[in-house]
Amino acid sequence: MSEELKRLEEILPLVSVAHHIPGRVRLKFKGRVPPQILAAPIGGRFEKIKGIISVSVNPISASAVIVYDQEALPPLLFEALRNGDCKPILECVRSVL
């Protein structure tokens, strides 16, 4: 399993979808932003995931904004995440790494 996928598996249970429009999703951390997220630039960690354009984390609001390519990462993946199901997005990422 790739390092990116491991980190994504660690992060997804800690977030909920606060806002989503196709191509952009805001994730809200449940509580404070974990130290491992703040320790290094998160965008660089996920550059290898096809479809992720940019990631920015705001520790003050405990949120992250992901800009993504809708063709590589269908918006329905983030709607599933909104409903608490992270399996579809993990399967998609696993298939492109």
VEXDREN-2710 file (C-alpha; in Angstrom, 1 decimal):
% VEXDREN-2710
k/r/px/py/pz
1/MET/0.0/0.0/0.0
2/SER/1.3/3.4/-0.9
3/GLU/2.2/6.0/1.7
4/GLU/-0.4/8.4/0.2
5/LEU/-3.2/5.8/0.6
6/LYS/-2.1/5.0/4.2
7/ARG/-2.3/8.7/5.1
8/LEU/-5.7/9.1/3.4
9/GLU/-7.0/6.1/5.3
10/GLU/-5.9/7.8/8.5
11/ILE/-7.3/11.2/7.6
12/LEU/-10.8/10.3/6.2
13/PRO/-12.3/9.1/9.5
14/LEU/-11.3/12.4/11.1
15/VAL/-13.2/14.6/8.6
16/SER/-16.7/15.4/7.4
17/VAL/-17.7/17.2/4.3
18/ALA/-18.7/20.7/5.2
19/HIS/-19.3/22.0/1.7
20/HIS/-19.0/20.4/-1.8
21/ILE/-19.4/21.7/-5.3
22/PRO/-18.1/19.6/-8.2
23/GLY/-14.3/20.3/-8.4
24/ARG/-14.0/21.7/-4.8
25/VAL/-14.7/20.2/-1.4
26/ARG/-14.2/21.6/2.1
27/LEU/-13.5/19.1/4.8
28/LYS/-14.0/19.9/8.4
29/PHE/-11.8/18.1/11.0
30/LYS/-13.6/16.6/13.9
31/GLY/-11.8/18.5/16.6
32/ARG/-8.3/20.0/16.1
33/VAL/-6.2/19.4/13.0
34/PRO/-4.0/16.4/13.8
35/PRO/-0.3/17.2/14.3
36/GLN/0.7/14.8/11.5
37/ILE/-1.3/17.0/9.1
38/LEU/0.4/20.1/10.2
39/ALA/3.9/18.6/10.4
40/ALA/4.5/18.8/6.6
41/PRO/2.8/20.4/3.6
42/ILE/-0.3/18.2/3.0
43/GLY/-0.6/19.2/-0.7
44/GLY/2.8/17.6/-1.4
45/ARG/1.6/14.3/0.2
46/PHE/-1.2/13.9/-2.2
47/GLU/0.3/15.2/-5.4
48/LYS/0.7/11.6/-6.6
49/ILE/-3.1/11.0/-6.4
50/LYS/-4.4/11.5/-9.9
51/GLY/-7.0/14.2/-9.9
52/ILE/-5.9/16.2/-6.9
53/ILE/-5.1/19.7/-8.0
54/SER/-4.5/21.4/-4.7
55/VAL/-5.0/21.0/-1.0
56/SER/-4.9/23.7/1.6
57/VAL/-5.3/23.3/5.3
58/ASN/-6.5/26.0/7.7
59/PRO/-5.6/25.0/11.3
60/ILE/-7.6/27.9/12.8
61/SER/-10.9/26.7/11.2
62/ALA/-9.9/23.0/11.4
63/SER/-10.7/22.6/7.8
64/ALA/-9.1/21.6/4.5
65/VAL/-10.0/22.6/0.9
66/ILE/-9.4/20.2/-1.9
67/VAL/-9.6/21.3/-5.5
68/TYR/-9.9/18.3/-7.8
69/ASP/-10.4/17.2/-11.4
70/GLN/-13.9/15.9/-11.7
71/GLU/-13.0/13.5/-14.5
72/ALA/-10.4/11.8/-12.4
73/LEU/-12.3/11.9/-9.1
74/PRO/-16.1/11.9/-9.8
75/PRO/-18.0/14.2/-7.5
76/LEU/-20.1/11.2/-6.3
77/LEU/-17.1/10.0/-4.3
78/PHE/-17.3/13.1/-2.2
79/GLU/-21.1/12.8/-1.8
80/ALA/-20.5/9.3/-0.5
81/LEU/-17.9/10.8/2.0
82/ARG/-20.6/13.3/3.0
83/ASN/-22.8/10.3/3.9
84/GLY/-20.0/8.8/6.0
85/ASP/-18.8/6.3/3.4
86/CYS/-15.1/6.6/2.7
87/LYS/-14.7/3.3/0.8
88/PRO/-15.6/4.6/-2.7
89/ILE/-12.9/7.3/-2.5
90/LEU/-10.3/4.9/-1.1
91/GLU/-11.1/2.4/-3.9
92/CYS/-10.8/5.1/-6.5
93/VAL/-7.5/6.3/-5.2
94/ARG/-6.2/2.8/-4.9
95/SER/-6.9/2.2/-8.5
96/VAL/-5.0/5.3/-9.7
97/LEU/-1.9/5.0/-7.6
END
